[in-house]
Amino acid sequence: MDLTITTAKLAAAAADVVRLVPGKLIDPVLGGLLLTADARGVVLAANDRERTARISCDALVHAEGQVLVPAKPLAETLRALEQPQVRLVVEGARLAIRAEGARFALPLLDVDLHPGVAESPAPSGSVSAAVFASALSTVATTAARDEALPIFTGVRVRSEDDKLVLRATDRYRMAIATIPWNPGPSTIDALIPATLLAEIGKQVVGDVSIGVDANRLALAWEDMVVTTAVLDGTYLSESKLALSDFDTHVEADADALTGATRRVALYTDTRGVISLEVGDSEVRLRTADRQTGEAEESVKATIDGGRTSPSYQARYLMDALRPFAGRRIRLAIQPGMRATVVTAVEAGEVELRYIIMPMLPPKTG
């Protein structure tokens, strides 16, 4: 293999693939980057047996071929180069990275041991990348991070007619985003690793096509194709929560409520819990602890219904408010230790519902 390519283009492609498929540290082959050069250019691919990524780049190919090299060293070398062009050429048992005045060489791994990258499932429909990324920025971060509970570390992706619904929960809160969907020949209902979708949300541009088969889901945009193994995510649904007995509705400015929460949270106890006390024309955030002190701050609000006053873990409340920055929100509060639903008063292109569970109030005195 021998090719010349723009350094920045190759560096960006290698970095994107490495972030999408970090590889297996215990297996150098599964931590490798597969480069395939032919008359059309060069394709960079990775496969750790659970997920794959493949990206195509234009290149001037002097000699076709395929090699497997350690992924991260290649990506880091390319990122560090300042020369505008780079040449990749096989020299014996190494892949040489040549730039003006410099040469680096990586060992070749056994390409025959690499699982390769199979054809992706056919597209089931498509979605705007900007809208998809906006939804993922909230939903993917709501999933649990504890790998001991893998079923809570995913995002359920489900197509419903002309809508795509994304759901995630860590058992204490749930985010549901509904976005426009251009339906295709089949439906989607799969649980996808949230960490992967969070990274995809940072990379997607244009339109994203999504396809699924019995075991895999594929996402494609521009020259990138990503596949991942899927799980059954049908358990992950807000239908399992009681969300009909709301007795208190609060409308307030999201930014004002976020700011007040952040300041009052400085005085919480070790549980980080604050109380939201509902009045006639305001809500008062309050907390008190014998060691940290006490704090309260009022925010103007429109109140309808009862005066149910729940308590929440402060960081979860701030996470619930953050996606609604710059807008007015509605809190639909249920009595007792049942969920509160946060929505925007005026829905945007991403229709978002954030469900947060209350906590026992902070102890005072």
C-alpha positions in Angstrom: 0.0 0.0 0.0 1.2 3.5 -0.9 -0.9 6.7 -0.8 -0.7 10.4 -0.4 -3.4 12.3 1.5 -4.2 15.6 3.2 -2.9 15.3 6.7 -5.8 17.1 8.4 -8.4 15.0 6.5 -6.7 11.7 7.5 -6.1 12.9 11.1 -9.8 13.8 11.5 -11.0 10.5 10.0 -8.7 8.4 12.2 -9.6 10.4 15.4 -13.4 10.0 14.6 -13.1 6.2 14.2 -11.0 5.8 17.4 -13.5 7.7 19.4 -16.4 5.6 18.0 -14.6 2.3 18.4 -12.0 2.6 21.2 -10.9 -1.0 20.7 -10.0 -3.8 23.1 -6.8 -3.2 25.1 -6.4 -7.0 25.8 -6.4 -7.7 22.0 -4.1 -5.7 19.8 -5.9 -6.8 16.7 -9.3 -5.5 18.0 -7.5 -2.3 18.9 -6.2 -1.9 15.3 -7.2 0.3 12.4 -7.8 -1.4 9.1 -6.7 0.7 6.1 -7.8 -0.3 2.6 -6.6 1.6 -0.4 -7.9 1.3 -3.9 -8.6 3.5 -6.9 -11.4 5.2 -5.1 -9.3 6.3 -2.1 -8.7 4.9 1.4 -11.2 3.4 3.9 -10.4 3.4 7.6 -12.3 0.8 9.6 -12.4 -0.6 13.1 -14.2 -3.5 14.7 -14.2 -4.6 18.3 -16.8 -7.3 17.8 -19.5 -5.2 19.5 -19.4 -2.1 17.2 -17.8 -1.1 14.0 -17.0 2.2 12.2 -16.0 2.8 8.6 -15.1 6.1 6.9 -14.0 6.8 3.4 -11.5 9.5 2.4 -10.3 10.7 -1.0 -6.6 10.0 -1.5 -4.0 9.7 -4.3 -3.3 6.0 -4.3 0.0 4.9 -5.8 -0.3 1.2 -4.9 -3.4 -0.6 -3.6 -3.4 -2.7 -0.5 -4.7 -3.4 3.0 -3.0 -3.1 6.3 -3.8 -3.3 10.0 -2.0 -1.0 12.4 -2.4 0.1 16.0 -5.2 2.7 15.9 -4.4 5.2 18.6 -0.7 5.6 17.8 -1.6 6.3 14.2 -4.3 8.8 15.2 -2.1 10.6 17.7 0.8 10.8 15.2 -1.4 12.3 12.5 -2.8 14.8 15.0 0.6 16.0 15.9 1.8 16.6 12.4 1.9 20.1 11.0 2.8 19.3 7.4 -0.1 19.7 5.0 0.3 16.3 3.3 1.3 12.9 4.5 2.3 9.7 2.7 1.5 6.2 4.0 3.7 3.5 2.5 4.3 -0.1 3.5 8.0 -0.7 4.2 8.6 -4.4 5.1 6.8 -5.2 8.3 5.9 -1.5 9.1 3.7 1.2 7.8 5.8 4.3 7.3 4.1 7.7 7.9 6.2 10.2 5.9 5.9 13.9 5.9 8.3 16.6 4.8 11.4 16.2 7.0 9.9 13.4 9.1 9.3 9.7 9.2 7.4 7.5 11.7 6.8 3.8 11.4 4.1 1.6 13.0 4.2 -2.2 13.1 1.9 -4.1 10.9 -0.6 -6.3 12.7 -1.9 -9.6 11.3 -4.7 -8.5 9.0 -6.0 -12.1 8.7 -7.0 -12.1 12.3 -9.1 -9.0 12.0 -12.9 -9.7 11.8 -13.3 -7.1 9.1 -16.4 -4.9 8.7 -19.6 -6.6 7.3 -22.2 -4.9 5.2 -24.5 -2.7 7.2 -28.2 -3.2 7.6 -30.3 -1.4 5.0 -31.6 2.0 6.0 -35.0 2.1 7.8 -35.4 5.9 7.6 -33.5 9.1 8.2 -33.4 12.1 10.5 -31.8 15.5 10.5 -28.4 15.3 12.1 -28.8 18.7 13.9 -32.1 17.7 15.5 -30.8 14.2 16.3 -27.7 15.6 18.0 -29.8 18.1 20.0 -32.0 15.2 21.3 -28.9 13.0 22.1 -27.2 15.8 24.1 -29.9 15.4 26.7 -31.1 11.8 26.4 -27.8 10.0 26.2 -26.5 11.8 29.3 -29.5 10.6 31.3 -28.5 6.9 30.9 -26.7 5.2 33.8 -22.9 5.0 33.7 -22.6 2.0 36.0 -21.6 -0.9 33.8 -22.8 -3.3 36.5 -26.3 -2.3 35.3 -25.9 -2.6 31.5 -29.6 -2.4 30.7 -29.7 1.1 32.1 -26.7 2.3 30.1 -28.5 2.4 26.8 -30.9 4.6 24.8 -34.0 3.1 23.4 -34.5 4.3 19.8 -38.0 3.6 18.5 -39.7 4.8 15.3 -43.4 5.7 15.6 -44.9 6.6 12.3 -43.2 10.0 11.3 -41.5 10.4 14.8 -38.4 9.0 16.3 -38.5 8.6 20.0 -35.4 8.4 22.2 -35.6 7.3 25.8 -33.1 6.8 28.5 -33.1 6.4 32.3 -30.8 5.7 35.2 -33.8 4.7 37.4 -33.9 8.1 39.1 -34.8 10.2 36.1 -35.9 9.6 32.5 -35.6 11.8 29.4 -37.8 11.3 26.3 -37.1 13.2 23.1 -39.5 13.0 20.1 -38.1 14.3 16.8 -39.3 14.3 13.2 -38.5 11.1 11.3 -38.5 10.3 7.6 -39.8 6.7 7.7 -38.5 4.1 5.3 -39.4 0.4 4.6 -39.1 -0.9 8.2 -39.5 0.2 11.8 -36.8 0.6 14.5 -36.9 -0.5 18.2 -33.5 -1.1 19.8 -31.5 -0.3 22.8 -28.2 1.4 21.9 -25.2 2.1 24.2 -25.5 5.7 25.4 -21.8 6.3 25.3 -21.7 5.5 21.6 -24.7 7.7 20.8 -23.2 10.6 22.8 -20.1 10.5 20.6 -22.2 10.1 17.4 -24.1 13.2 18.5 -20.8 15.2 18.4 -19.9 14.0 14.9 -23.1 13.8 12.8 -23.7 16.3 10.0 -26.3 16.6 7.2 -28.8 13.7 7.5 -28.4 10.5 9.4 -29.8 7.2 8.0 -30.6 4.5 10.5 -31.1 0.8 9.7 -31.6 -2.2 11.9 -31.6 -6.0 11.5 -32.0 -8.8 14.0 -28.8 -8.1 15.9 -27.3 -4.8 14.7 -28.2 -1.1 14.2 -26.4 1.1 11.7 -26.1 4.8 11.5 -24.6 6.5 8.4 -23.8 10.1 7.5 -21.6 11.6 4.8 -18.7 9.1 4.5 -19.1 7.5 7.9 -21.0 4.2 8.8 -21.2 3.0 12.4 -22.8 -0.3 13.5 -23.4 -1.6 17.0 -24.9 -4.7 18.6 -28.4 -4.1 20.0 -30.4 -5.3 23.0 -34.1 -5.6 23.6 -35.1 -2.2 25.1 -38.8 -2.7 25.3 -38.7 -2.6 29.1 -37.6 1.0 28.9 -40.8 2.9 28.7 -42.5 5.7 30.6 -45.7 3.6 30.4 -44.5 1.8 33.5 -44.7 5.0 35.4 -47.8 6.5 36.9 -48.0 9.9 35.0 -51.6 10.9 35.2 -52.4 12.1 38.7 -50.9 15.6 38.5 -52.3 18.0 41.1 -49.9 20.9 40.8 -48.7 22.7 37.7 -45.9 25.3 37.8 -44.7 27.5 35.0 -41.5 29.4 35.4 -38.4 30.7 33.6 -35.9 27.8 33.3 -32.9 30.0 33.6 -34.1 31.7 36.8 -35.0 28.3 38.3 -31.6 26.8 37.3 -29.7 29.7 38.8 -31.6 29.6 42.1 -31.1 25.8 42.3 -27.4 26.1 41.7 -27.0 28.7 44.5 -29.2 27.0 47.1 -27.5 23.7 46.3 -24.3 25.1 47.9 -26.0 24.5 51.3 -27.3 21.0 50.9 -26.5 18.1 53.1 -24.5 15.1 51.9 -27.5 13.8 50.0 -27.6 17.1 48.0 -31.4 17.4 48.4 -33.4 20.7 48.1 -37.1 21.3 48.6 -39.3 23.1 46.1 -42.0 24.9 48.0 -45.0 25.9 45.9 -46.7 29.2 46.8 -49.4 31.3 45.2 -47.2 33.2 42.7 -43.7 31.8 43.3 -41.7 28.7 44.1 -39.2 28.8 46.9 -36.1 26.6 46.8 -35.0 25.8 50.3 -32.5 23.6 52.1 -30.9 23.5 55.6 -28.2 21.5 57.2 -26.6 21.8 60.7 -23.1 21.7 59.2 -23.4 23.6 55.9 -26.0 26.1 57.0 -29.3 27.1 55.3 -30.4 28.8 52.1 -33.6 29.8 50.3 -34.4 31.7 47.1 -37.8 32.5 45.5 -38.6 32.4 41.8 -41.7 34.0 40.3 -44.0 31.4 38.8 -47.5 30.8 37.6 -49.2 28.2 39.8 -52.2 26.0 38.9 -53.9 23.4 41.0 -52.6 22.3 44.4 -49.6 23.2 46.4 -47.7 19.9 46.4 -44.1 20.7 47.3 -41.6 17.9 46.4 -37.9 17.6 47.1 -35.3 16.7 44.6 -31.6 15.9 44.4 -30.2 19.3 43.3 -28.0 18.0 40.5 -30.8 16.0 39.0 -33.1 19.0 39.0 -30.4 21.1 37.3 -29.9 18.4 34.7 -33.6 18.4 34.1 -33.7 22.2 33.6 -30.6 22.5 31.5 -32.0 21.4 28.2 -34.7 24.1 28.5 -32.3 27.0 28.8 -33.7 30.3 27.5 -37.4 29.1 27.7 -40.3 28.9 30.1 -41.0 25.5 31.5 -43.9 23.6 33.0 -43.5 21.3 36.0 -46.3 18.8 36.3 -46.1 17.5 39.9 -47.8 14.5 41.4 -48.6 14.1 45.1 -46.5 11.8 47.3 -43.2 10.2 46.1 -44.2 10.1 42.4 -42.6 11.5 39.4 -42.5 15.1 38.2 -42.6 15.8 34.5 -40.7 18.8 33.1 -41.6 20.1 29.6 -41.3 23.4 27.6 -44.3 25.7 27.6 -43.7 26.1 23.9 -42.3 22.9 22.3 -39.5 23.2 19.8 -38.4 20.9 17.0 -37.2 18.5 19.7 -40.2 17.6 21.9 -38.6 16.9 25.2 -40.0 15.4 28.4 -37.8 15.0 31.4 -39.1 12.9 34.2 -37.5 13.3 37.7 -38.2 11.3 40.8 -38.6 13.2 44.1 -36.5 12.5 47.2 -37.3 12.6 50.9 -36.9 16.2 52.1 -33.7 17.4 53.8 -33.6 17.1 57.5 -33.7 20.4 59.4 -32.7 21.4 62.9 
